[in-house]
């Protein structure tokens, strides 16, 4: 198994891509720590699915609640994660917030909510956890960005795109800062079949949208998860500071 005995922390793992990454990591032998903010019921479901892949003799994974928009939550998550297993081998910064406030109606509170969760939290989690990874001379950090960082948005979604573009820059800086013992990479998904995406489109519009994408489909969460596992494993030992776009060809159009 590619991640046998590795300890993996996935933020925002109560559903969607985070849950898929947690499950795929568990399937590959990892001990997974699940972070969530508000959806405890969904986090418990993720935890039960993850535990199904954990041998009964192994220290069982758990979940941690934390609000990552502030330093208290960030520090609490890191401290509690280390308290569970004594080490972290992989950090997946998946938790994120997406707001569609029109540009001229955007308030400071909305800006802070998006940038604090999407950019400040990964920065300071990487600071706290990255230092320990250097000390243990091993680590993998995976930042979940978005193709929004590679697109120009008009009026709505600008805050989100800015936060993800900053996350890509942070990825490159940390790949250099934390080398040679820690690899840092980013995954930029296109539209992914999560509740956030499917809930915003009726079937007719969804079909029309898919016809415009070169592969005529969008990602499943498992597509992102399999790439995350690869970047967490020794198979990617010589890859760092890179962005991996997985969008079914959407940026080509």
C-alpha positions, 0 to 999 in steps of 0.5 A: 500500500502506498501510504502504509503507516503514514499519518494524513491530516485532511482539512474540510473532510466532512464531504466532497473532495475532502472525504474522498481524499480521506477515504482513498488515503485510508485505502492505501494504509494511511492513518487519517485525521479528519478535520471539519468546521460545522458539519459534525454529522457528515464528519462522523460519516466520513470517520466511519468509512475511514475506520472501515479500512483501519485494522482493529489493532491499529490506533483508530483515526478520529476527527477534529473540529476547528474554525480555520478562519482564526489563529486559535482554530489553526493552532488547536487543529495542529496541536490536537492532530499531533496529540493523536499520533505524535506525528504528521506525514501528510497535510492536505489543505482542502478546506475552503469557502466560496462566495459569489458576492458581486464586486461592488457589493463585496464587504470586508467581512466577506473578503476576510471570510474567504481569504482567512479560510482559503489562504491564511489557514494553509499558510499558518498550518504549513508554518506550524506543521512544516517545521515539524516535518523538517525536524522529522526529515519527511513530509508532504503538503498538498494544497487544493487550489482551483482552476479559478486561479487560472481564469479571469472572473468578471464581477462575481467569485473574484475573492475566491480566485484571488485566494486560490491564486495566492495559494498557488504562489504559496505552494511554490514558495514553500516548496523552496522554503521547506526543501529538501525534506518536504515536498509541496504541491498543488492540485487545481480541480475544475468543476467537480461533482459535489453538492456545491456544483450539482445543486446550482444547475438544473439537468438541462443546463448541466447537460449543456455545460458538459457539452462545452467541456472537451471530455464531456464530463466533470471530475468526480471527487475520487479523481482528485483523491487519486492524484492526492494519494500519488502526491502523498506517496514515494511515487512523487518523491522528485516532484515539488512546487508544481500545480496539477490541473485536473479539469477534463480540458475545461481551460482549453476552451 
